[in-house]
Amino acid sequence: NAGVTQTPKFQVLKTGQSMTLQCAQDMNHNSMYWYRQDPGMGLRLIHYSVGAGITDQGEVPNGYNVSRLNKREFSLRLESAAPSQTSVYFCASRAQTRKFGNQPQHFGDGTRLSIL
Amino acid sequence: AQSVTQLDSHVSVSEGTPVLLRCNYSSSYSPSLFWYVQHPNKGLQLLLKYTSAATLVKGINGFEAEFKKSETSFHLTKPSAHMSDAAEYFCVVIGYKLSFGAGTTVTVRA
């Protein structure tokens, strides 16, 4: 009963390094999302995907790329990390194929990323 | 335009007393509304959702929320707080986009 699994749970990077955050869901959901959470700002959508090979930008996409090679996995890549990208990153999934809808999202436990 | 405002950034209650977390929203569409809870170092867990059915929605762990269209509010309540309710709570509105509130941190005093 794993749900949404994110790896790693913690990571420290130096400015300019690259990194890929991994997310996998076992609920056969169609849509997947990447968010960042910063104090006092709630969650902000970075990128999302409504199916394998289909991705689109959210509200804060700059500095991030995503890849959805199959239905189960959705990765987030930082090509050149910056201190402003220090945050907690959450992956979520949802059964519906629409970007948003009345079905709730299911969240992973997050990746805590610090960039020095 | 669409937005969601959680009116309290922090709420402190004594164990066994009622909890009230306030959420106001604005949306041009008929929105779907959700409350999520986040415990330390964990992801967000769905507490309850409103999707245009009954205006009083019951969720998990004794929480409930009432949708009031005239007041554009979706406040979360629990009659009796438990120590395990200490967490951060997020109000989420889905209309033409998804909007998260900034969160309300709940502390429970023994």
Interface residues (C-beta under 8 A of the other chain):
Chain A: V4 G40 M41 G42 L43 R44 L45 F90 A92 F100 G101 N102 P104 Q105 H106 F107 G108 D109 G110 R112
Chain B: S9 S32 F34 Y36 N41 K42 G43 L44 Q45 L46 K49 T51 S52 F90 I94 Y96 K97 L98 F100 G101 A102 G103
